């Protein structure tokens, strides 16, 4: 049981790390001379970065992605704290239902963020506010990490739902 518990803790910490990296790192959409995420656009040939502000046409979509990613990261961290508390407070044989619900909320938030970005990426990157052409890019590793974090948080949430406290 101790090995299973250690695996679940490592799996949850990995999920949180993936969420932090995909939220913070500047690689949701990359090209030869630029990289962009939900916070800023950086141009590698001039080494300048420009914040994504309300001057962009699809700023509301970017704000929705930002909010959902931040919420998913917060929910994942809160779920871990609740899991630690429930580990010592629950009676043997009870399930970690509250932890599971919070982790599944994290899963839902990261799915919403990645789905919005997937749906709106053409409008986001065809904006005239960019100083160079960014539409000729591709999804970066932060975007892929967001979808991997979705899978990890989903699996983690289901594991908490099934997990019973045993001796």
C-alpha positions in Angstrom: 0.0 0.0 0.0 2.9 2.3 0.7 4.2 1.9 -2.8 0.8 2.7 -4.3 0.6 5.7 -2.1 4.0 6.9 -3.2 3.1 6.3 -6.8 -0.1 8.4 -6.5 1.8 11.2 -4.8 4.5 11.3 -7.5 1.8 11.1 -10.2 0.0 14.1 -8.7 3.2 16.1 -8.3 4.0 15.3 -12.0 0.5 16.6 -13.0 1.1 19.8 -11.1 4.5 20.3 -12.7 3.1 19.8 -16.1 0.4 22.3 -15.4 2.9 24.9 -14.1 5.2 24.4 -17.2 2.4 24.6 -19.7 0.9 27.7 -18.1 4.1 29.6 -17.7 6.4 28.6 -20.6 6.3 30.5 -23.9 5.7 27.7 -26.4 2.0 27.2 -27.1 2.5 28.3 -30.7 6.0 28.3 -32.3 7.6 29.2 -35.6 11.0 29.8 -37.1 11.4 33.3 -35.7 8.8 33.5 -32.9 7.2 31.7 -30.0 3.9 32.7 -28.4 1.8 31.6 -25.5 -1.2 32.9 -23.6 0.8 35.8 -22.1 3.2 37.2 -24.7 4.8 36.9 -28.1 8.6 36.7 -28.4 10.5 37.2 -31.6 13.8 35.3 -31.7 15.5 37.3 -34.4 15.2 40.6 -32.5 15.0 39.1 -29.0 12.0 41.2 -28.1 8.8 40.1 -26.4 5.4 41.8 -26.6 2.7 41.2 -24.0 -0.7 40.2 -25.3 -3.0 42.9 -24.3 -6.6 44.1 -25.1 -5.3 45.6 -28.4 -5.5 42.1 -29.9 -8.8 41.1 -31.5 -9.2 37.8 -29.8 -8.0 39.0 -26.3 -11.2 37.6 -24.6 -10.3 34.1 -25.9 -6.7 34.4 -24.6 -8.1 35.6 -21.2 -10.4 32.6 -21.0 -7.4 30.3 -21.7 -5.3 32.2 -19.1 -8.0 31.9 -16.4 -8.7 28.3 -17.1 -5.0 27.3 -16.9 -4.5 29.3 -13.7 -7.6 27.7 -12.2 -6.5 24.2 -13.2 -3.1 24.7 -11.6 -4.7 26.1 -8.4 -7.2 23.2 -8.2 -4.4 20.7 -8.7 -2.4 22.1 -5.8 -5.4 22.4 -3.6 -6.3 18.8 -4.4 -2.8 17.7 -3.3 -3.2 19.5 0.0 -6.7 18.1 0.6 -5.3 14.6 -0.2 -2.6 15.0 2.4 -5.2 16.2 5.0 -7.6 13.4 4.1 -4.8 10.9 4.3 -4.5 11.5 8.0 -8.1 12.4 8.8 -10.2 9.7 7.0 -11.1 6.4 8.6 -9.8 3.3 7.0 -11.9 2.1 4.0 -13.2 5.6 3.1 -12.6 7.1 -0.3 -10.8 10.3 -1.2 -14.0 11.8 -2.8 -13.2 15.4 -2.1 -9.7 15.1 -3.5 -11.1 13.4 -6.6 -13.7 16.1 -7.2 -11.1 18.9 -6.9 -8.7 17.0 -9.2 -11.4 16.4 -11.8 -12.2 20.1 -11.6 -8.6 20.7 -12.5 -8.9 18.3 -15.4 -12.0 20.1 -16.6 -10.3 23.5 -16.5 -7.2 22.4 -18.4 -9.5 20.7 -21.0 -11.4 23.9 -21.4 -8.3 26.0 -21.8 -6.7 23.7 -24.4 -10.0 23.3 -26.2 -10.5 27.1 -26.5 -6.9 27.5 -27.7 -7.4 24.7 -30.3 -10.6 26.2 -31.5 -9.5 29.8 -31.7 -5.9 29.4 -32.8 -6.5 30.5 -36.4 -8.2 33.8 -35.3 -5.6 34.3 -32.6 -2.7 34.0 -35.0 -4.1 35.9 -38.0 -4.4 39.1 -36.0 -3.0 42.2 -37.6 -1.6 43.4 -34.3 1.4 41.2 -34.6 4.5 42.9 -36.0 5.3 39.8 -38.1 3.5 36.8 -39.6 2.8 34.2 -36.8 0.1 32.2 -38.6 2.8 30.0 -40.2 3.6 28.2 -37.0 2.7 25.0 -35.2 1.6 23.9 -31.8 4.5 24.0 -29.3 5.4 21.7 -26.5 3.6 23.7 -23.9 0.3 23.1 -25.7 1.1 19.4 -25.9 2.0 19.4 -22.2 -1.4 21.0 -21.4 -3.1 18.0 -23.1 -0.8 15.6 -21.3 -1.6 17.3 -18.0 -5.3 16.9 -18.9 -4.8 13.1 -19.2 -2.7 13.0 -16.0 -5.3 14.9 -14.0 -8.1 12.8 -15.3 -6.3 9.6 -14.4 -5.3 11.0 -11.0 -8.9 12.1 -10.3 -10.2 8.6 -11.1 -7.5 7.0 -9.0 -8.5 9.1 -6.0 -12.1 8.1 -6.5 -11.3 4.4 -6.6 -8.6 4.5 -3.9 -9.6 3.3 -0.5 -7.5 3.8 2.6 -6.2 0.4 3.6 -3.7 -0.9 6.1 
